[in-house]
Amino acid sequence: MDGNGRWAAARGLPRAMGHREGVQALKRTVRAAADLGIQCLTVFGFSTENWKRSAEEVSDLMGLVRAYVGSDLDRLKREGVRIHILGRREGLPDDIAAIVDRAERETAHNDRFLLQVAFNYGGRADIVDAMNRLARRAAESGEANPAFTEADIDGALSTHRGPPVDLIIRTSGEQRLSNFLLWEAAYAEMVFQDILWPDYGPEALNAAVGEYHRRDRRFGGRAPEPSAVAS
């Protein structure tokens, strides 16, 4: 969800206003995704690298978690949305960790739509954490030289509750992954849209999904050869 700061700067507003408008965009997009029949939406809210930002901006971003859950949790529960938070819980302020736990606990029974929020998340960090989990399990079971499979790693990542990733959308005109879903992106289609996140909504999401459906997904294989025609 990129471009909040640039959206605010273009209007002479503080970055915090861009982040607040980004929350409204998230609400619109979650509704639109469910209406389009998408089963799972994963959004990048706060990365392990975002701690490098100013204390004021980090505080603003944490405040958005409080505001989003406080204003929308009841609606998400009613609409059958299950929330799962990806990333490290260690290092989060106590009240944010409690909010995260509450959101997951109170929506755990929902099955219409899965909303995954990557918060204090990094793709590399998630792979490291997954491998450490697997190593600990192997040590506890007495395995001296464990041979891990791709399926083992899939199951140890924080995204293990969700389906395989089909489409990754990057907003604001940037064309890089920025440490997002690195393992899961192996065969995902990528769509880059030149729209700042606070302006995002159903129309932009529908355009991205339309682009996805025009793609020919081969997962490393070759397109089928045309049949020979004899005359």
N, C-alpha and C positions, 0 to 999 in steps of 0.2 A: 504494500500500500504506500506508494512513493509519490512525493511531490507536495506534501502538506506545507513545508517551509516555503517552497517557491510560490505556491498559491497565495500564501499570506503576504510574501514580499511584494508580489505583483500588485497587491491592493493596499500596500502601505500599512499592513496589519502586523501585530506580533505573531511569532511562530505558533504560540499557544492557540491562537484563533484558527490557524490552519489545521492543527491537530484536532480541535473541537469539530470543525467541519468534516474532517476525515472520519470521525465517529458517525456522523449522519450518513456519510457515504457508505460506511460499513453496514448500517442498518438497512439502507436501500438495497444494497447488493446481496445481503443474506436473504431478504425476501424474494428478490428476483431469481436468485439461484434455485431456491426451493420451487418457485413457480415454473422454472424451466425444466424441472425434473432432475436437476443435479442432486446426487445423493450426498456429496461431501464437498465442503469448501474449506480450504486451509488458508488462513491469512497470516501475514508476517507482521506482528505488532511491535515487537521489541527484540533486538538482537543482542547476542552476547557482546558485540562490539559497541552497542549504543551507550554502554556505561561510560564511554569516553566523552560523551557530550557534556555540556555544562550541567551543573547541579540543578539549575532552574529548569532546563528542558527535560531532564530525567524526571524531576518532580512533576512536571506537567504531564508527561507520558504516563506516569503511575496514576495520576489523578484521573486520566481518561478511563483506566480500567475500573476505578471506583464508580465513575459516572455511567459507563456503559452497562456494567452489571446491575448497578442500582436502578437504572431507568428501564432496562430491557429484559431482565431475567424473567420476570413474571410472564411477559409476552412470549418469550422463547419457550418457556415451559408449556404454555397453552398451545403453541403451534407445533409441538412435537420435536423441537430442536434439542439435540444432545450436544453438550459442550465438552470438549477435551482440550486441555492446555498442553502444548508441547514445550519442551525445554526444561531447564534446570530450575528446581524450586529453591535450591541453596542460594542464599544471597538476596532473595526477595525480602522486602519489608514485611514484617509479621502480618500486618493487616491485608496486604496484597496476597500473601500466601493463603490467608484465611478466606479471602474472596474467591480465589481460584478453587480452593477445596469446596467451597459452598456451591459454586456454579456447577462443578462437575457432579457433586453429590445430588443436587436437586434436579438435575436433568438426566441422570443416569438411566432412567427407565424409558426415555424417549427414543423412538426409532424411525421417525419420518425423515430426519435430516441431521447430518453430523457436521458441526462447526468446530474446526480445529483452529486454535489460536496459538501461533508460535510466539512465545513470550519468554524472554531470557533464553533465546534459542539461537543456535548456529548449526549449520549442517555438519561441519567438521566436529564440533563439540559433541553432537548427537552420536556420530559414528564412534568417537572415542569412548563415550559413555556406554554405548552398546557393547563394544568389545570388552570393556572392563566388567560389565555385568556377566558376559559369557565366561570370561576368565574366572570370576569369582564362583560361578556355578560349577565350572569344571573342577576347580580346586576343592570345593565342598564335597563333590562326588568322588574325589580321588583320581581324576583323570590327569595323567602326567603330561601327555602330549595330545591335547584335543585338536581335532580337525573340524573347524567350523565351516558350515555351508552358507550359501547365500540366504537360504531360508532361515537359518539360525540368526543371521544378522538382521534380516527383515523383522523377525519376531522380537528382537531386543531393542529396536529403535523406538523412539517415543511415538512414532506414527503407526505403530503396529495395529492399532484399532481401526485404522482407515483402509479404504480400498487402494489399489495401485493408482498412482497419479497419471491422469490422462493429459492434462493441460496445465501449463504454467503461464500466467499472465503477468507481464511486467508493465507497470504504468509509468507515466511521466516521460516517455521517450528514451529511458535508459535501456541498454541492451546487455545486461549481465545478470547472473544469478544472485550475486551478493550473498553467497554462503547459505542459500535457501534450498532445502530438500535435495542436497547433492546426490545422495544415494538413490533417492526415489525418482530423480529426474532422468534416470538413464535412458528411458524411451518415451518420456513425456514430450508432447508437442509444445512449442513455445510461441506465444503471440506477444508482440511488443506494441503497445498502444501509446500514442503521443497525447495522453490526457492526464492531467494532474489528479491525484486520488480524490481530493474533495469534490471534484466534478463528476466522479464516477457514479454509475447507476445502471438501471436495467438496459438502457440502449447500448451502452458500451459493452456490457457483459454479453448481451445477445449477439453483438457483432463479433466478439471473440469466439463464442461458441460456434457461430456460423463459419468462421475461418477454420476452426478445428474440424468441422464436418467436411470441409473441402479437402482436407489432407488425406494422403494415402499412407497409412501406417503399416510398415512392414516389419518392425521389430528386428532389424538386422538381416532380414531375408530379401529376396528379390521379387519384383513385381512379376506376376505370371506372364509367360510368353503368349502372344496371341496365337490362337489355333490356326494350323495350316488349313488352307482352303483349296481343294482340288476342283478343277472345272473341266 
